[in-house]
């Protein structure tokens, strides 16, 4: 709908972003993702910080900013 109307806003998702949801979120059109608990709650923040963008790009041909 955003593209059809020629609009330039970004869609941000804050909450529920995790390794098992990131691809669906990006495929649904999200541009910006906030993933606090998925990164800091797993006990390996550096690993998860690197993993989430890779999953998004791999599974969703992502244009998401991280």
N, C-alpha and C positions, 0 to 999 in steps of 0.2 A: 504494500500500500504506500509506504514511504517513497519508493522509487517511482511508482505510477504517478504520484502527485508531484514529483520533483522536489521533495522536501529534503533538507540536509541535517535534520536533527540526529543525534546519536541515542541509542537505546542502551541504558545501563541496567545491569542486574546486580543487586546487592542482597545476597542471602541465597543459600541453597546451591552455591557454586562449589562443586567438588569434582574429583577425578571421574566419578561415575555419571555426572550430569553435565559437564562442561560442553561436550559435543552437541547435545540436544539444545542447550541454551544458545550456542553460537548458530546452529542451524535454524533456530527460531528467529534469528535476526539481531541478537545482542552484539553491540560493538565494544562495550566496556564491561569488565567483570570485576566484582569485588569478592575476594575469597579469603576472608579472615580465618575462620575456623578450619577450613580445609588446609590452609597453609600452616597455621600456628598450633592447631589442636592435635595434629598427628605426631608431634614430637620430633619431626625431621623437617623443620621449616625450609631449609635450603633445597632439600630434595623435592619437596612438594611445590615450592615456588618455581622450580625449573620444569617439573612434570606437567603442571596444568596447561601452560601455553603450548607445550609439545602435543598434548592430547587434543587440544582445540584445533591446532593447525592440521594435525594428522587426520582427525576424524571429520572435520568440518570445512576443510579448505579455507581456513580462517582469515578474516580481515580484522580480527580483534586486536585491540591495543592492550599490552600488559605492562 
